Amino acid sequence: MAFIQVIEMTTTKVAEVEELMDQWMTATRGRRSAHRSVLARDREHPDTYVQVVEFPSYEEAMANSALPETAAFAEELSALCVSGPAFRNLDIVRVDEL
């Protein structure tokens, strides 16, 4: 079953968050199981961002989380945040291409 992880954070350092993401993508090339990531800004809540990361399955997401680079990413991300990051782990029930 497909799986997504939603990460919500409040930060004034979004450029640094994006740079950190670029570093993680380079460091995990060929080993990560995440296949898509979307970073979005909340229009109603300044400096609040949501990242949606897609995986083929929960198991592959957990393997991705076990990578040392992912642990380092999470630690560094936390240091860039005013609050968060807060994680939600979601099994995809339905997808409609509209």
Summary of the structure (lengths in Angstrom):
residues: 98
radius of gyration: 13.5
end to end distance: 20.7
largest distance: 37.7
contacts: 249
relative contact order: 0.32
helix: 36%
strand: 32%
